[in-house]
Amino acid sequence: FRAENLHPQETLSYAKEPLKKWPLVLVTSAIVLLLSYVYYIKCEKDNFREMVLERIHTNEYLALYNIDASWSDKTLVINGKLPNQKLKELVLDVVITKKFKYELKNNILVVRPFIDYGKVKGVIQTQLDILNSDFYTDLSYQINNGIVTITGQVASQAKLSMAMSLIKDMDTVKGIVSNVTFFRAKDNNTIYFDNASSQLHENAIKKVEEISYYLKQHPKIRVDLVGYASFSPRVKSNSKIAKRRAVSVRNALVSSNVDEERISIKWIPYPPLFSDNNSSHARCVKVYWYNSVE
């Protein structure tokens, strides 16, 4: 079919026909780009919220409290109830270690349950239980005439100081005495992987062997394994590699005769909070140690 076989008027009409479709193509492309951008922003905000909550829920002092977060336009509002103003201030201290593109609002209510003497004991025990979740820590307390005496061994002096500060703020506590020794724990909390790999290399195998040894030495300890991946827009692919990394560590521990019931796993398709997205530190499995609750 040749255009020169058409009447001149028909030839002009035939030539203009493709141009009529351009506005529709441009509008469709603009809509697709807009929807893609909206979806990208939504995913970015969802990931940001999850990272903030992960930071809060893995903090020793905040993990036992019901804290959540929701979006209000471009501001992430943190909600919940805490028994102490210092804990409320700790929320943002835990989360904010660098400048974000989004705003954070601490909307937590402070409720002080420290009038009843029995509740005071309960709160003190809760603080020590939080510290005792670290298997290098073993603390107990006595209270006499309002003086609290804490004895035992602790893995983190900073965490003990924070707990003591919170206990001092309670209405019926007149003073606090520490008879605690400090134990420096060996770093065995992170296992690193090669890019796009879930295979355990030589250093990772040694780290797993250390973890297995400690678990066998401390039969009441359990671990949570959290797999991560370096930054990528392919969330599904990231999720798969993060899961395979956590499963790889779990399988290695089970193969070394660690009871599988003492191991739980989860995976997150982005780097650990505040890590360098492009560094090897983002490709890892983090190990969280806990004492079993009897």
Secondary structure as UniProt FT lines:
FT   HELIX           3..5
FT   HELIX           8..16
FT   HELIX           17..21
FT   HELIX           22..57
FT   TURN            60..64
FT   STRAND          67..72
FT   TURN            73..74
FT   STRAND          75..82
FT   HELIX           85..95
FT   STRAND          103..106
FT   STRAND          109..110
FT   HELIX           117..132
FT   TURN            135..136
FT   STRAND          138..144
FT   TURN            145..146
FT   STRAND          147..154
FT   HELIX           157..168
FT   TURN            171..172
FT   STRAND          175..182
FT   STRAND          190..192
FT   TURN            195..196
FT   HELIX           202..217
FT   TURN            219..220
FT   STRAND          221..227
FT   HELIX           235..255
FT   TURN            256..257
FT   HELIX           260..262
FT   STRAND          263..267
FT   TURN            273..274
FT   TURN            277..278
FT   HELIX           280..282
FT   STRAND          284..291
//
